């Protein structure tokens, strides 16, 4: 079992980070929440989850997910235990809302807030609340501080690539992102992504 990984960040965008340790580069899928926490760091430690994709009785792929805080990994695992919420949907949820917001929404039975996340319908939102309400302690992880966005690429391009990595079709992402940028100026990458996800 791989519990965490610690090393140098050699590449990062809002959906993926590559960490080098002992001469090996590990690519980890991350949420916008984790990206916000580590984007300005040269080295980091991420808690991990190894997801094995199966097609029938055959293994079709392996994906590694990384989380800045252990509490984020815990809420991720709880979310994926709910029928209808896979790893990509759970990551989408953690990119749209902070883990503490998801916990509060579940504890308060806020179906509307959970349903506002792309890919979550009313039945799935209700099921998540019903199944997880007793499993969440109400102790929220601390809010991650928002650092300055890396300038490796234009903010709009970076946001677009992140949206595509999160499973949004490129034409849809471009159109929605364009509307968000047209309405608001000087948005950070994280804000662009969150507002676009909420508009879809």
N, C-alpha and C positions, 0 to 999 in steps of 0.2 A: 504493500500500500504506500503510495506517495502522499505524504501528509502536507508538506510544504516545499517550496523551492526558493532558494536564496541566491542571488547573483547580480550580474551587471545587466542593465537594460541596454540592449543594442538596437532595438527598434520598437516604436510604440505608436499606436493610433487609438482612437476611441473604442475600437472593438477587439484589438489584438496587441499583445506584447510579446516580444522575443527576449528571453532572459538567457544569458550565457553563464554556465557554471561548469567547471572542470572541462572546458573546451567543447561543450555541447550546447547548442542553441535550442531552447525549448519554446515552442510557440503556444501561447495560452490565450484562449478566448476570455475576454474580460467584459465587464459591464461598464457603463459610463460612470457609475459611482466609483469603481476601482480606478478607472483612468484618471478621474479628477484627483484622486488621492496620490497617485504615483507619477503623474506626467512630468513633474519637474525634478524627479530623483534620478541619480545615476545608478544606484543600486537599490534593490528592494527585496522584500520577502513576501511571497504570496502563498496563501493557503490554497490547496489544490483539490480538484475533483476530476477523476478520470472516468470519462463516459465511453462505454463500449456500445457501438451501434450494431444492432442485429437485424438481419433480413432472414426471417424463418429461423433455421438452426445455424446459419452462417454469420460470422462476424464480418460486417461490411465496412467498418471504420472505427477509429479511436480518436476521441477529442479530449483535450486537456483544458480545463477551466481554472482560472486563477481569481483569487479574492483577496483584497487588501486586508480585510478583517475576518476573523473566524466567524463572527456573528453574521456576516453577509453570506458566507458559505452555508451556515446553518439554515438561514431563511431560504436560500436557493434550494437546498435539499428538501426542505419541507414543502416548498412550492412544487417541486417535481414529483413529490409523492401523491399529488392530487391528479386524478384522472383528467386528461385533457390539457395538462400543462407539462410540456416537454422541456428539455434543457434550453432550447432557443427561446421559447416563450418566457421561461423564468428569467433568462438574461435580459429579454426585452423589458420585463417588469422592473428589473433592477436598474435598467437604463432610463426608465420613465419616471420612477419614484425612488427615493432613498429607502433603504431597508426599514428605517424607523417609520416612514410613512406607510409602507405596506403593512407593517405590524399593527400600527394604529387603525388602519382601514379594516383589517381583519377583526381586531378586538372590538371595534365599534360597529361592525356589521355594515360598513360603508360599501355597498354593492356598486353604486354609481362610480366611485373613484376607481375601484379595481376594474370595472367594465370599461372605463375610459382608456385603458391600455390596449394598443392594437393587438388583435389576436385573442382577446378575452371577451367572450360573449356572456350574457346574463346568467346562463346556467353554470358556466365554469366559475364565474365570480361567486355565485351563491354556494357552489360546491366547495370552493377554496375556503370561504368563511366558515362553513359548517364543519369541514374536516380539520381545519387548523386552529380554530378559536381556542380550543383546550390545550393545544400544543405550544402556544406562544405565551411566554411569561409576562410580556408587557415591558420587559426591560429592553429598551431600544439601544442600538449601538450609537455612538456619538456621531454627529454630523461631520462628514469629511470636508476639510477646507478646500476651497477652490483655488488652485494655482493659476498662473498665467499659461495660456495655451502655447504649445510649441509652434514655431513658425516654419516648420519643414515644408509645408505646402499651404496654399490659400485656405483660410478658415472654411469657406464654402465647400471647397473640394474635399477637405478633411471630413467635414460633416456628411457630405454625400457618400464618401467611401464607407463611413461608419454605418450609415443607414442601409447601404447595400449589403454590408457584412451582417447586419441584423435581419436580413431577409426581405427587405423592401425592394420591389422591382425598380430598376434605375429610372425609367420614365416617370413613374409615380413619385419617386423620391425627389427627382429634379423639379417637378412641377410644384409639389408641396413646399419644398425648401425655398423655391423662388418666391412664393407668396409670403412666407415667413420673413425672408430678408427684405422684401419690398415694403412690408409694413413696419419693420423695426430696424433701426440702425445700430451699429456697434455691438452686435450680439457676439458672445463667445461661442465656441464650437459646441460646448455642452448645452447652452441655451438653444442654439439652432436645432440640435438633435431632439431635445425634449419637446420643444414647441412643435416641431414637425411631426413627431410621433403622436402627439396629442391631436394634431389636425387631421390625421389620416383616418 
